Structure formats: C-alpha cells, structure tokens
C-alpha cells in the first residue's frame, strides 16, 4: 500500500506542475474504476479496498497541492530575481 501512496503523491505532484485542479476529478474516477478489479484480484475486503482508494485519492490531492505550491514558489523566485534589478536609465 505504501508504494501506491507514494506513486499517487508523485503523480499528483507532476499534475500540479502542469494542469489545473479539474484534472483530479477524472483521475480519481479512473482510480476508483481500477480499484474494483485490483481489489478482487488480491482478495481484499470491500472496506479495505475502499480505505485504500480513499487514501490514494488523498495522497493524489496532497501531491497536487505540493506540486502546485512548488510551481508558484519557483515562479515567485524567478519574478523576484528578474524584477529586483535596478533599471538603468539613459540620461
């Protein structure tokens, strides 16, 4: 389960760098549809599979938040570096 949570977090971080928040809805739906056959293959109970799905969805959203914050942090640092220089005027 830890591997799935790490993968979900990293996937969310990558998506947070490139996409808007609406990309999480279809991806969570696909995760839900994929969790049903995977849960049947590994013989987990319904509640255990549901718990794993909820944890993976939360990890995906946390990763998205982290990736989005990293994108804005890098953009702010770049803007501060570009606009902090004094403007040379010709007299």
DRENLUMDO-898361 format. One record per residue: residue in one letter; residue number from 1; z, y, x of N, C-alpha, C in turn. Coordinates in nm, 4 decimals. Atoms other than C-alpha are relative to their C-alpha. Layout:
// DRENLUMDO-898361
<node><residu>A</residu><num>NUM</num><n_pz>Z</n_pz><n_py>Y</n_py><n_px>X</n_px><ca_pz>Z</ca_pz><ca_py>Y</ca_py><ca_px>X</ca_px><c_pz>Z</c_pz><c_py>Y</c_py><c_px>X</c_px></node>
...
// end
This chain:
// DRENLUMDO-898361
<node><residu>X</residu><num>1</num><n_pz>0.0000</n_pz><n_py>-0.1196</n_py><n_px>0.0818</n_px><ca_pz>0.0000</ca_pz><ca_py>0.0000</ca_py><ca_px>0.0000</ca_px><c_pz>0.0000</c_pz><c_py>0.1255</c_py><c_px>0.0858</c_px></node>
<node><residu>X</residu><num>2</num><n_pz>-0.0051</n_pz><n_py>-0.1164</n_py><n_px>-0.0884</n_px><ca_pz>0.0692</ca_pz><ca_py>0.2340</ca_py><ca_px>0.2884</ca_px><c_pz>-0.1398</c_pz><c_py>0.0409</c_py><c_px>0.0458</c_px></node>
<node><residu>X</residu><num>3</num><n_pz>0.1360</n_pz><n_py>-0.0308</n_py><n_px>-0.0438</n_px><ca_pz>-0.2913</ca_pz><ca_py>0.2065</ca_py><ca_px>0.4027</ca_px><c_pz>-0.0779</c_pz><c_py>0.0743</c_py><c_px>-0.1087</c_px></node>
<node><residu>X</residu><num>4</num><n_pz>0.0681</n_pz><n_py>-0.0654</n_py><n_px>0.1117</n_px><ca_pz>-0.4157</ca_pz><ca_py>0.3070</ca_py><ca_px>0.0584</ca_px><c_pz>0.0480</c_pz><c_py>0.1447</c_py><c_px>-0.0146</c_px></node>
<node><residu>X</residu><num>5</num><n_pz>-0.0535</n_pz><n_py>-0.1361</n_py><n_px>0.0100</n_px><ca_pz>-0.1848</ca_pz><ca_py>0.6089</ca_py><ca_px>0.0511</ca_px><c_pz>-0.0529</c_pz><c_py>0.0886</c_py><c_px>0.1123</c_px></node>
<node><residu>X</residu><num>6</num><n_pz>0.0532</n_pz><n_py>-0.0779</n_py><n_px>-0.1119</n_px><ca_pz>-0.2978</ca_pz><ca_py>0.7216</ca_py><ca_px>0.3966</ca_px><c_pz>-0.1471</c_pz><c_py>0.0320</c_py><c_px>-0.0220</c_px></node>
<node><residu>X</residu><num>7</num><n_pz>0.1422</n_pz><n_py>-0.0221</n_py><n_px>0.0271</n_px><ca_pz>-0.6630</ca_pz><ca_py>0.6755</ca_py><ca_px>0.3017</ca_px><c_pz>-0.0194</c_pz><c_py>0.1037</c_py><c_px>-0.1101</c_px></node>
<node><residu>X</residu><num>8</num><n_pz>0.0096</n_pz><n_py>-0.0974</n_py><n_px>0.1089</n_px><ca_pz>-0.6116</ca_pz><ca_py>0.8694</ca_py><ca_px>-0.0223</ca_px><c_pz>0.0335</c_pz><c_py>0.1399</c_py><c_px>0.0487</c_px></node>
<node><residu>X</residu><num>9</num><n_pz>-0.0382</n_pz><n_py>-0.1306</n_py><n_px>-0.0525</n_px><ca_pz>-0.4364</ca_pz><ca_py>1.1527</ca_py><ca_px>0.1610</ca_px><c_pz>-0.1117</c_pz><c_py>0.0584</c_py><c_px>0.0864</c_px></node>
<node><residu>X</residu><num>10</num><n_pz>0.1060</n_pz><n_py>-0.0500</n_py><n_px>-0.0881</n_px><ca_pz>-0.7101</ca_pz><ca_py>1.1801</ca_py><ca_px>0.4244</ca_px><c_pz>-0.1276</c_pz><c_py>0.0321</c_py><c_px>-0.0779</c_px></node>
<node><residu>X</residu><num>11</num><n_pz>0.1152</n_pz><n_py>-0.0299</n_py><n_px>0.0846</n_px><ca_pz>-0.9834</ca_pz><ca_py>1.1621</ca_py><ca_px>0.1606</ca_px><c_pz>0.0203</c_pz><c_py>0.1330</c_py><c_px>-0.0725</c_px></node>
<node><residu>X</residu><num>12</num><n_pz>-0.0303</n_pz><n_py>-0.1268</n_py><n_px>0.0651</n_px><ca_pz>-0.8126</ca_pz><ca_py>1.4433</ca_py><ca_px>-0.0284</ca_px><c_pz>-0.0088</c_pz><c_py>0.1179</c_py><c_px>0.0955</c_px></node>
<node><residu>X</residu><num>13</num><n_pz>0.0072</n_pz><n_py>-0.1080</n_py><n_px>-0.0987</n_px><ca_pz>-0.7853</ca_pz><ca_py>1.6491</ca_py><ca_px>0.2908</ca_px><c_pz>-0.1445</c_pz><c_py>0.0368</c_py><c_px>0.0311</c_px></node>
<node><residu>X</residu><num>14</num><n_pz>0.1421</n_pz><n_py>-0.0270</n_py><n_px>-0.0255</n_px><ca_pz>-1.1571</ca_pz><ca_py>1.6125</ca_py><ca_px>0.3591</ca_px><c_pz>-0.0633</c_pz><c_py>0.0710</c_py><c_px>-0.1197</c_px></node>
<node><residu>X</residu><num>15</num><n_pz>0.0539</n_pz><n_py>-0.0639</n_py><n_px>0.1192</n_px><ca_pz>-1.2425</ca_pz><ca_py>1.7018</ca_py><ca_px>-0.0001</ca_px><c_pz>0.0540</c_pz><c_py>0.1417</c_py><c_px>-0.0167</c_px></node>
<node><residu>X</residu><num>16</num><n_pz>-0.0579</n_pz><n_py>-0.1338</n_py><n_px>0.0070</n_px><ca_pz>-1.0082</ca_pz><ca_py>2.0017</ca_py><ca_px>0.0192</ca_px><c_pz>-0.0694</c_pz><c_py>0.0978</c_py><c_px>0.0929</c_px></node>
<node><residu>X</residu><num>17</num><n_pz>0.0728</n_pz><n_py>-0.0856</n_py><n_px>-0.0927</n_px><ca_pz>-1.2085</ca_pz><ca_py>2.1340</ca_py><ca_px>0.3128</ca_px><c_pz>-0.1338</c_pz><c_py>0.0458</c_py><c_px>-0.0586</c_px></node>
<node><residu>X</residu><num>18</num><n_pz>0.1375</n_pz><n_py>-0.0250</n_py><n_px>0.0411</n_px><ca_pz>-1.5403</ca_pz><ca_py>2.1238</ca_py><ca_px>0.1271</ca_px><c_pz>-0.0224</c_pz><c_py>0.0320</c_py><c_px>-0.1473</c_px></node>
<node><residu>X</residu><num>19</num><n_pz>0.0288</n_pz><n_py>-0.0086</n_py><n_px>0.1428</n_px><ca_pz>-1.5058</ca_pz><ca_py>2.1126</ca_py><ca_px>-0.2535</ca_px><c_pz>0.1071</c_pz><c_py>0.0778</c_py><c_px>-0.0741</c_px></node>
<node><residu>X</residu><num>20</num><n_pz>-0.0973</n_pz><n_py>-0.0636</n_py><n_px>0.0882</n_px><ca_pz>-1.3313</ca_pz><ca_py>2.2848</ca_py><ca_px>-0.5416</ca_px><c_pz>0.0864</c_pz><c_py>-0.1072</c_py><c_px>-0.0656</c_px></node>
<node><residu>X</residu><num>21</num><n_pz>-0.1016</n_pz><n_py>0.0909</n_py><n_px>0.0520</n_px><ca_pz>-1.0402</ca_pz><ca_py>2.1296</ca_py><ca_px>-0.7313</ca_px><c_pz>-0.0561</c_pz><c_py>-0.0959</c_py><c_px>-0.1054</c_px></node>
<node><residu>X</residu><num>22</num><n_pz>0.0548</n_pz><n_py>0.0858</n_py><n_px>0.1045</n_px><ca_pz>-1.2609</ca_pz><ca_py>1.9803</ca_py><ca_px>-1.0052</ca_px><c_pz>-0.0533</c_pz><c_py>-0.1322</c_py><c_px>0.0540</c_px></node>
<node><residu>X</residu><num>23</num><n_pz>0.0458</n_pz><n_py>0.1262</n_py><n_px>-0.0566</n_px><ca_pz>-1.3760</ca_pz><ca_py>1.7092</ca_py><ca_px>-0.7647</ca_px><c_pz>0.1078</c_pz><c_py>-0.1078</c_py><c_px>-0.0113</c_px></node>
<node><residu>X</residu><num>24</num><n_pz>-0.1081</n_pz><n_py>0.0974</n_py><n_px>0.0103</n_px><ca_pz>-1.0351</ca_pz><ca_py>1.5440</ca_py><ca_px>-0.8068</ca_px><c_pz>-0.0049</c_pz><c_py>-0.0789</c_py><c_px>-0.1302</c_px></node>
<node><residu>X</residu><num>25</num><n_pz>0.0047</n_pz><n_py>0.0694</n_py><n_px>0.1288</n_px><ca_pz>-1.0950</ca_pz><ca_py>1.4537</ca_py><ca_px>-1.1723</ca_px><c_pz>-0.0891</c_pz><c_py>-0.1240</c_py><c_px>0.0024</c_px></node>
<node><residu>X</residu><num>26</num><n_pz>0.0815</n_pz><n_py>0.1219</n_py><n_px>-0.0027</n_px><ca_pz>-1.3923</ca_pz><ca_py>1.2178</ca_py><ca_px>-1.1275</ca_px><c_pz>0.0486</c_pz><c_py>-0.1009</c_py><c_px>0.1041</c_px></node>
<node><residu>X</residu><num>27</num><n_pz>-0.0478</n_pz><n_py>0.0920</n_py><n_px>-0.1026</n_px><ca_pz>-1.2442</ca_pz><ca_py>1.0738</ca_py><ca_px>-0.8107</ca_px><c_pz>0.1230</c_pz><c_py>-0.0773</c_py><c_px>-0.0474</c_px></node>
<node><residu>X</residu><num>28</num><n_pz>-0.1159</n_pz><n_py>0.0696</n_py><n_px>0.0561</n_px><ca_pz>-0.9171</ca_pz><ca_py>0.9914</ca_py><ca_px>-0.9878</ca_px><c_pz>-0.0446</c_pz><c_py>-0.1005</c_py><c_px>-0.1058</c_px></node>
<node><residu>X</residu><num>29</num><n_pz>0.0538</n_pz><n_py>0.0931</n_py><n_px>0.0991</n_px><ca_pz>-1.1159</ca_pz><ca_py>0.8317</ca_py><ca_px>-1.2707</ca_px><c_pz>-0.0603</c_pz><c_py>-0.1224</c_py><c_px>0.0683</c_px></node>
<node><residu>X</residu><num>30</num><n_pz>0.0580</n_pz><n_py>0.1119</n_py><n_px>-0.0746</n_px><ca_pz>-1.3088</ca_pz><ca_py>0.6173</ca_py><ca_px>-1.0212</ca_px><c_pz>0.1102</c_pz><c_py>-0.0857</c_py><c_px>0.0608</c_px></node>
<node><residu>X</residu><num>31</num><n_pz>-0.1130</n_pz><n_py>0.0766</n_py><n_px>-0.0541</n_px><ca_pz>-0.9803</ca_pz><ca_py>0.5179</ca_py><ca_px>-0.8561</ca_px><c_pz>0.0648</c_pz><c_py>-0.0838</c_py><c_px>-0.1091</c_px></node>
<node><residu>X</residu><num>32</num><n_pz>-0.0585</n_pz><n_py>0.0739</n_py><n_px>0.1115</n_px><ca_pz>-0.8441</ca_pz><ca_py>0.4147</ca_py><ca_px>-1.1958</ca_px><c_pz>-0.0858</c_pz><c_py>-0.1187</c_py><c_px>-0.0406</c_px></node>
<node><residu>X</residu><num>33</num><n_pz>0.0896</n_pz><n_py>0.1100</n_py><n_px>0.0348</n_px><ca_pz>-1.1515</ca_pz><ca_py>0.2065</ca_py><ca_px>-1.2741</ca_px><c_pz>-0.0031</c_pz><c_py>-0.1073</c_py><c_px>0.1075</c_px></node>
<node><residu>X</residu><num>34</num><n_pz>-0.0007</n_pz><n_py>0.0975</n_py><n_px>-0.1089</n_px><ca_pz>-1.1386</ca_pz><ca_py>0.0404</ca_py><ca_px>-0.9322</ca_px><c_pz>0.1338</c_pz><c_py>-0.0720</c_py><c_px>0.0098</c_px></node>
<node><residu>X</residu><num>35</num><n_pz>-0.1325</n_pz><n_py>0.0617</n_py><n_px>-0.0103</n_px><ca_pz>-0.7657</ca_pz><ca_py>-0.0330</ca_py><ca_px>-0.9619</ca_px><c_pz>0.0143</c_pz><c_py>-0.1210</c_py><c_px>-0.0903</c_px></node>
<node><residu>X</residu><num>36</num><n_pz>-0.0112</n_pz><n_py>0.1127</n_py><n_px>0.0935</n_px><ca_pz>-0.8135</ca_pz><ca_py>-0.2704</ca_py><ca_px>-1.2551</ca_px><c_pz>-0.0481</c_pz><c_py>-0.1306</c_py><c_px>0.0632</c_px></node>
<node><residu>X</residu><num>37</num><n_pz>0.0405</n_pz><n_py>0.1278</n_py><n_px>-0.0599</n_px><ca_pz>-1.0254</ca_pz><ca_py>-0.5366</ca_py><ca_px>-1.0792</ca_px><c_pz>0.0744</c_pz><c_py>-0.0334</c_py><c_px>0.1295</c_px></node>
<node><residu>X</residu><num>38</num><n_pz>-0.0745</n_pz><n_py>0.0265</n_py><n_px>-0.1232</n_px><ca_pz>-0.8407</ca_pz><ca_py>-0.4944</ca_py><ca_px>-0.7499</ca_px><c_pz>0.1380</c_pz><c_py>-0.0548</c_py><c_px>-0.0331</c_px></node>
<node><residu>X</residu><num>39</num><n_pz>-0.1300</n_pz><n_py>0.0514</n_py><n_px>0.0420</n_px><ca_pz>-0.5084</ca_pz><ca_py>-0.5482</ca_py><ca_px>-0.9271</ca_px><c_pz>-0.0079</c_pz><c_py>-0.1434</c_py><c_px>-0.0478</c_px></node>
<node><residu>X</residu><num>40</num><n_pz>0.0178</n_pz><n_py>0.1380</n_py><n_px>0.0438</n_px><ca_pz>-0.6440</ca_pz><ca_py>-0.8651</ca_py><ca_px>-1.0863</ca_px><c_pz>-0.0265</c_pz><c_py>-0.0941</c_py><c_px>0.1179</c_px></node>
<node><residu>X</residu><num>41</num><n_pz>0.0316</n_pz><n_py>0.0848</n_py><n_px>-0.1158</n_px><ca_pz>-0.7713</ca_pz><ca_py>-0.9948</ca_py><ca_px>-0.7517</ca_px><c_pz>0.1226</c_pz><c_py>-0.0305</c_py><c_px>0.0840</c_px></node>
<node><residu>X</residu><num>42</num><n_pz>-0.1167</n_pz><n_py>0.0212</n_py><n_px>-0.0867</n_px><ca_pz>-0.4419</ca_pz><ca_py>-0.9519</ca_py><ca_px>-0.5673</ca_px><c_pz>0.1235</c_pz><c_py>-0.0438</c_py><c_px>-0.0780</c_px></node>
<node><residu>X</residu><num>43</num><n_pz>-0.1071</n_pz><n_py>0.0530</n_py><n_px>0.0845</n_px><ca_pz>-0.2274</ca_pz><ca_py>-1.0760</ca_py><ca_px>-0.8593</ca_px><c_pz>0.1259</c_pz><c_py>0.0862</c_py><c_px>-0.0011</c_px></node>
<node><residu>X</residu><num>44</num><n_pz>-0.1163</n_pz><n_py>-0.0859</n_py><n_px>0.0205</n_px><ca_pz>-0.0013</ca_pz><ca_py>-0.7775</ca_py><ca_px>-0.9095</ca_px><c_pz>0.0170</c_pz><c_py>0.0212</c_py><c_px>-0.1493</c_px></node>
<node><residu>X</residu><num>45</num><n_pz>-0.0244</n_pz><n_py>-0.0236</n_py><n_px>0.1417</n_px><ca_pz>0.1590</ca_pz><ca_py>-0.6996</ca_py><ca_px>-1.2410</ca_px><c_pz>-0.0648</c_pz><c_py>0.1323</c_py><c_px>-0.0421</c_px></node>
<node><residu>X</residu><num>46</num><n_pz>0.0625</n_pz><n_py>-0.1213</n_py><n_px>0.0517</n_px><ca_pz>0.0218</ca_pz><ca_py>-0.4266</ca_py><ca_px>-1.4648</ca_px><c_pz>0.0787</c_pz><c_py>0.1238</c_py><c_px>0.0414</c_px></node>
<node><residu>X</residu><num>47</num><n_pz>-0.0824</n_pz><n_py>-0.1163</n_py><n_px>-0.0355</n_px><ca_pz>0.3152</ca_pz><ca_py>-0.1954</ca_py><ca_px>-1.3975</ca_px><c_pz>-0.0057</c_pz><c_py>0.0295</c_py><c_px>0.1493</c_px></node>
<node><residu>X</residu><num>48</num><n_pz>0.0126</n_pz><n_py>-0.0211</n_py><n_px>-0.1454</n_px><ca_pz>0.2909</ca_pz><ca_py>-0.2492</ca_py><ca_px>-1.0218</ca_px><c_pz>-0.1343</c_pz><c_py>0.0655</c_py><c_px>0.0334</c_px></node>
<node><residu>X</residu><num>49</num><n_pz>0.1313</n_pz><n_py>-0.0608</n_py><n_px>-0.0211</n_px><ca_pz>-0.0809</ca_pz><ca_py>-0.1675</ca_py><ca_px>-1.0317</ca_px><c_pz>-0.0048</c_pz><c_py>0.1437</c_py><c_px>-0.0477</c_px></node>
<node><residu>X</residu><num>50</num><n_pz>-0.0058</n_pz><n_py>-0.1369</n_py><n_px>0.0513</n_px><ca_pz>-0.0146</ca_pz><ca_py>0.1405</ca_py><ca_px>-1.2424</ca_px><c_pz>0.0797</c_pz><c_py>0.0905</c_py><c_px>0.0939</c_px></node>
<node><residu>X</residu><num>51</num><n_pz>-0.0797</n_pz><n_py>-0.0773</n_py><n_px>-0.0960</n_px><ca_pz>0.2537</ca_pz><ca_py>0.2555</ca_py><ca_px>-0.9991</ca_px><c_pz>-0.0819</c_pz><c_py>0.0308</c_py><c_px>0.1254</c_px></node>
<node><residu>X</residu><num>52</num><n_pz>0.0835</n_pz><n_py>-0.0218</n_py><n_px>-0.1180</n_px><ca_pz>0.0138</ca_pz><ca_py>0.2088</ca_py><ca_px>-0.7069</ca_px><c_pz>-0.1100</c_pz><c_py>0.1027</c_py><c_px>-0.0272</c_px></node>
<node><residu>X</residu><num>53</num><n_pz>0.1037</n_pz><n_py>-0.0968</n_py><n_px>0.0364</n_px><ca_pz>-0.2561</ca_pz><ca_py>0.4039</ca_py><ca_px>-0.8902</ca_px><c_pz>0.0563</c_pz><c_py>0.1419</c_py><c_px>-0.0049</c_px></node>
<node><residu>X</residu><num>54</num><n_pz>-0.0617</n_pz><n_py>-0.1333</n_py><n_px>0.0090</n_px><ca_pz>-0.0203</ca_pz><ca_py>0.6946</ca_py><ca_px>-0.9624</ca_px><c_pz>0.0342</c_pz><c_py>0.0525</c_py><c_px>0.1391</c_px></node>
<node><residu>X</residu><num>55</num><n_pz>-0.0327</n_pz><n_py>-0.0435</n_py><n_px>-0.1362</n_px><ca_pz>0.0989</ca_pz><ca_py>0.7047</ca_py><ca_px>-0.6019</ca_px><c_pz>-0.1259</c_pz><c_py>0.0385</c_py><c_px>0.0779</c_px></node>
<node><residu>X</residu><num>56</num><n_pz>0.1246</n_pz><n_py>-0.0334</n_py><n_px>-0.0688</n_px><ca_pz>-0.2591</ca_pz><ca_py>0.7005</ca_py><ca_px>-0.4724</ca_px><c_pz>-0.0573</c_pz><c_py>0.1313</c_py><c_px>-0.0519</c_px></node>
<node><residu>X</residu><num>57</num><n_pz>0.0490</n_pz><n_py>-0.1265</n_py><n_px>0.0562</n_px><ca_pz>-0.3550</ca_pz><ca_py>0.9831</ca_py><ca_px>-0.7113</ca_px><c_pz>0.0819</c_pz><c_py>0.1179</c_py><c_px>0.0505</c_px></node>
<node><residu>X</residu><num>58</num><n_pz>-0.0854</n_pz><n_py>-0.1069</n_py><n_px>-0.0528</n_px><ca_pz>-0.0561</ca_pz><ca_py>1.1896</ca_py><ca_px>-0.5965</ca_px><c_pz>-0.0322</c_pz><c_py>0.0261</c_py><c_px>0.1476</c_px></node>
<node><residu>X</residu><num>59</num><n_pz>0.0363</n_pz><n_py>-0.0167</n_py><n_px>-0.1411</n_px><ca_pz>-0.1479</ca_pz><ca_py>1.1255</ca_py><ca_px>-0.2315</ca_px><c_pz>-0.1342</c_pz><c_py>0.0708</c_py><c_px>0.0130</c_px></node>
<node><residu>X</residu><num>60</num><n_pz>0.1300</n_pz><n_py>-0.0671</n_py><n_px>-0.0011</n_px><ca_pz>-0.5056</ca_pz><ca_py>1.2325</ca_py><ca_px>-0.3065</ca_px><c_pz>0.0159</c_pz><c_py>0.1497</c_py><c_px>-0.0251</c_px></node>
<node><residu>X</residu><num>61</num><n_pz>-0.0206</n_pz><n_py>-0.1410</n_py><n_px>0.0314</n_px><ca_pz>-0.3877</ca_pz><ca_py>1.5591</ca_py><ca_px>-0.4596</ca_px><c_pz>0.0776</c_pz><c_py>0.0720</c_py><c_px>0.1097</c_px></node>
<node><residu>X</residu><num>62</num><n_pz>-0.0735</n_pz><n_py>-0.0612</n_py><n_px>-0.1117</n_px><ca_pz>-0.1411</ca_pz><ca_py>1.6242</ca_py><ca_px>-0.1771</ca_px><c_pz>-0.0930</c_pz><c_py>0.0221</c_py><c_px>0.1185</c_px></node>
<node><residu>X</residu><num>63</num><n_pz>0.0981</n_pz><n_py>-0.0173</n_py><n_px>-0.1066</n_px><ca_pz>-0.4200</ca_pz><ca_py>1.5686</ca_py><ca_px>0.0734</ca_px><c_pz>-0.0956</c_pz><c_py>0.1132</c_py><c_px>-0.0286</c_px></node>
<node><residu>X</residu><num>64</num><n_pz>0.0867</n_pz><n_py>-0.1115</n_py><n_px>0.0374</n_px><ca_pz>-0.6432</ca_pz><ca_py>1.8070</ca_py><ca_px>-0.1185</ca_px><c_pz>0.0699</c_pz><c_py>0.1333</c_py><c_px>0.0247</c_px></node>
<node><residu>X</residu><num>65</num><n_pz>-0.0769</n_pz><n_py>-0.1225</n_py><n_px>-0.0221</n_px><ca_pz>-0.3695</ca_pz><ca_py>2.0708</ca_py><ca_px>-0.1091</ca_px><c_pz>0.0110</c_pz><c_py>0.0309</c_py><c_px>0.1486</c_px></node>
<node><residu>X</residu><num>66</num><n_pz>-0.0091</n_pz><n_py>-0.0188</n_py><n_px>-0.1448</n_px><ca_pz>-0.3242</ca_pz><ca_py>2.0185</ca_py><ca_px>0.2651</ca_px><c_pz>-0.1342</c_pz><c_py>0.0461</c_py><c_px>0.0574</c_px></node>
<node><residu>X</residu><num>67</num><n_pz>0.1319</n_pz><n_py>-0.0376</n_py><n_px>-0.0499</n_px><ca_pz>-0.6998</ca_pz><ca_py>2.0388</ca_py><ca_px>0.3321</ca_px><c_pz>-0.0401</c_pz><c_py>0.1398</c_py><c_px>-0.0423</c_px></node>
<node><residu>X</residu><num>68</num><n_pz>0.0314</n_pz><n_py>-0.1335</n_py><n_px>0.0487</n_px><ca_pz>-0.7380</ca_pz><ca_py>2.3486</ca_py><ca_px>0.1183</ca_px><c_pz>0.0813</c_pz><c_py>0.1061</c_py><c_px>0.0747</c_px></node>
<node><residu>X</residu><num>69</num><n_pz>-0.0843</n_pz><n_py>-0.0938</n_py><n_px>-0.0754</n_px><ca_pz>-0.4448</ca_pz><ca_py>2.5202</ca_py><ca_px>0.2915</ca_px><c_pz>-0.0486</c_pz><c_py>0.0128</c_py><c_px>0.1434</c_px></node>
<node><residu>X</residu><num>70</num><n_pz>0.0527</n_pz><n_py>-0.0057</n_py><n_px>-0.1367</n_px><ca_pz>-0.5899</ca_pz><ca_py>2.4301</ca_py><ca_px>0.6308</ca_px><c_pz>-0.1270</c_pz><c_py>0.0840</c_py><c_px>0.0052</c_px></node>
<node><residu>X</residu><num>71</num><n_pz>0.1235</n_pz><n_py>-0.0796</n_py><n_px>0.0033</n_px><ca_pz>-0.9268</ca_pz><ca_py>2.5783</ca_py><ca_px>0.5318</ca_px><c_pz>0.0310</c_pz><c_py>0.1491</c_py><c_px>-0.0096</c_px></node>
<node><residu>X</residu><num>72</num><n_pz>-0.0333</n_pz><n_py>-0.1409</n_py><n_px>0.0152</n_px><ca_pz>-0.7701</ca_pz><ca_py>2.9051</ca_py><ca_px>0.4177</ca_px><c_pz>0.0757</c_pz><c_py>0.0537</c_py><c_px>0.1210</c_px></node>
<node><residu>X</residu><num>73</num><n_pz>-0.0703</n_pz><n_py>-0.0421</n_py><n_px>-0.1215</n_px><ca_pz>-0.5421</ca_pz><ca_py>2.9191</ca_py><ca_px>0.7212</ca_px><c_pz>-0.0959</c_pz><c_py>0.0270</c_py><c_px>0.1145</c_px></node>
<node><residu>X</residu><num>74</num><n_pz>0.0997</n_pz><n_py>-0.0214</n_py><n_px>-0.1045</n_px><ca_pz>-0.8365</ca_pz><ca_py>2.8794</ca_py><ca_px>0.9568</ca_px><c_pz>-0.0855</c_pz><c_py>0.1231</c_py><c_px>-0.0283</c_px></node>
<node><residu>X</residu><num>75</num><n_pz>0.0790</n_pz><n_py>-0.1182</n_py><n_px>0.0360</n_px><ca_pz>-1.0351</ca_pz><ca_py>3.1422</ca_py><ca_px>0.7660</ca_px><c_pz>0.0794</c_pz><c_py>0.1280</c_py><c_px>0.0234</c_px></node>
<node><residu>X</residu><num>76</num><n_pz>-0.0830</n_pz><n_py>-0.1188</n_py><n_px>-0.0226</n_px><ca_pz>-0.7437</ca_pz><ca_py>3.3869</ca_py><ca_px>0.7827</ca_px><c_pz>0.0141</c_pz><c_py>0.0287</c_py><c_px>0.1489</c_px></node>
<node><residu>X</residu><num>77</num><n_pz>-0.0110</n_pz><n_py>-0.0203</n_py><n_px>-0.1451</n_px><ca_pz>-0.7030</ca_pz><ca_py>3.3324</ca_py><ca_px>1.1567</ca_px><c_pz>-0.1306</c_pz><c_py>0.0548</c_py><c_px>0.0561</c_px></node>
<node><residu>X</residu><num>78</num><n_pz>0.1296</n_pz><n_py>-0.0477</n_py><n_px>-0.0469</n_px><ca_pz>-1.0751</ca_pz><ca_py>3.3837</ca_py><ca_px>1.2093</ca_px><c_pz>-0.0217</c_pz><c_py>0.1452</c_py><c_px>-0.0411</c_px></node>
<node><residu>X</residu><num>79</num><n_pz>0.0167</n_pz><n_py>-0.1378</n_py><n_px>0.0467</n_px><ca_pz>-1.0753</ca_pz><ca_py>3.7023</ca_py><ca_px>0.9999</ca_px><c_pz>0.0895</c_pz><c_py>0.0955</c_py><c_px>0.0781</c_px></node>
<node><residu>X</residu><num>80</num><n_pz>-0.0895</n_pz><n_py>-0.0863</n_py><n_px>-0.0773</n_px><ca_pz>-0.7744</ca_pz><ca_py>3.8415</ca_py><ca_px>1.1852</ca_px><c_pz>-0.0537</c_pz><c_py>0.0213</c_py><c_px>0.1409</c_px></node>
<node><residu>X</residu><num>81</num><n_pz>0.0557</n_pz><n_py>-0.0128</n_py><n_px>-0.1349</n_px><ca_pz>-0.9450</ca_pz><ca_py>3.7737</ca_py><ca_px>1.5155</ca_px><c_pz>-0.1218</c_pz><c_py>0.0909</c_py><c_px>0.0003</c_px></node>
<node><residu>X</residu><num>82</num><n_pz>0.1219</n_pz><n_py>-0.0812</n_py><n_px>0.0028</n_px><ca_pz>-1.2696</ca_pz><ca_py>3.9395</ca_py><ca_px>1.4083</ca_px><c_pz>0.0267</c_pz><c_py>0.1461</c_py><c_px>-0.0320</c_px></node>
<node><residu>X</residu><num>83</num><n_pz>-0.0208</n_pz><n_py>-0.1369</n_py><n_px>0.0473</n_px><ca_pz>-1.1300</ca_pz><ca_py>4.2480</ca_py><ca_px>1.2380</ca_px><c_pz>0.1159</c_pz><c_py>0.0712</c_py><c_px>0.0688</c_px></node>
<node><residu>X</residu><num>84</num><n_pz>-0.1121</n_pz><n_py>-0.0639</n_py><n_px>-0.0682</n_px><ca_pz>-0.8350</ca_pz><ca_py>4.3210</ca_py><ca_px>1.4667</ca_px><c_pz>-0.0459</c_pz><c_py>0.0859</c_py><c_px>0.1179</c_px></node>
<node><residu>X</residu><num>85</num><n_pz>0.0505</n_pz><n_py>-0.0775</n_py><n_px>-0.1140</n_px><ca_pz>-1.0540</ca_pz><ca_py>4.4698</ca_py><ca_px>1.7376</ca_px><c_pz>-0.0241</c_pz><c_py>0.1456</c_py><c_px>-0.0394</c_px></node>
<node><residu>X</residu><num>86</num><n_pz>0.0298</n_pz><n_py>-0.1399</n_py><n_px>0.0312</n_px><ca_pz>-1.0772</ca_pz><ca_py>4.8468</ca_py><ca_px>1.7549</ca_px><c_pz>-0.1513</c_pz><c_py>0.0245</c_py><c_px>-0.0003</c_px></node>
<node><residu>X</residu><num>87</num><n_pz>0.1423</n_pz><n_py>-0.0318</n_py><n_px>0.0127</n_px><ca_pz>-1.4106</ca_pz><ca_py>4.9918</ca_py><ca_px>1.6576</ca_px><c_pz>-0.0348</c_pz><c_py>0.1064</c_py><c_px>0.1024</c_px></node>
<node><residu>X</residu><num>88</num><n_pz>0.0466</n_pz><n_py>-0.0980</n_py><n_px>-0.0971</n_px><ca_pz>-1.5945</ca_pz><ca_py>5.1671</ca_py><ca_px>1.9378</ca_px><c_pz>-0.0969</c_pz><c_py>0.0964</c_py><c_px>-0.0675</c_px></node>
<node><residu>X</residu><num>89</num><n_pz>0.0879</n_pz><n_py>-0.0992</n_py><n_px>0.0605</n_px><ca_pz>-1.7486</ca_pz><ca_py>5.4889</ca_py><ca_px>1.8140</ca_px><c_pz>-0.0720</c_pz><c_py>0.0771</c_py><c_px>0.1084</c_px></node>
<node><residu>X</residu><num>90</num><n_pz>0.0803</n_pz><n_py>-0.0761</n_py><n_px>-0.0944</n_px><ca_pz>-2.0200</ca_pz><ca_py>5.6790</ca_py><ca_px>1.9876</ca_px><c_pz>0.0216</c_pz><c_py>0.1481</c_py><c_px>-0.0292</c_px></node>
<node><residu>X</residu><num>91</num><n_pz>-0.0242</n_pz><n_py>-0.1432</n_py><n_px>0.0188</n_px><ca_pz>-1.9405</ca_pz><ca_py>6.0479</ca_py><ca_px>2.0443</ca_px><c_pz>-0.1075</c_pz><c_py>0.0803</c_py><c_px>0.0638</c_px></node>
// end
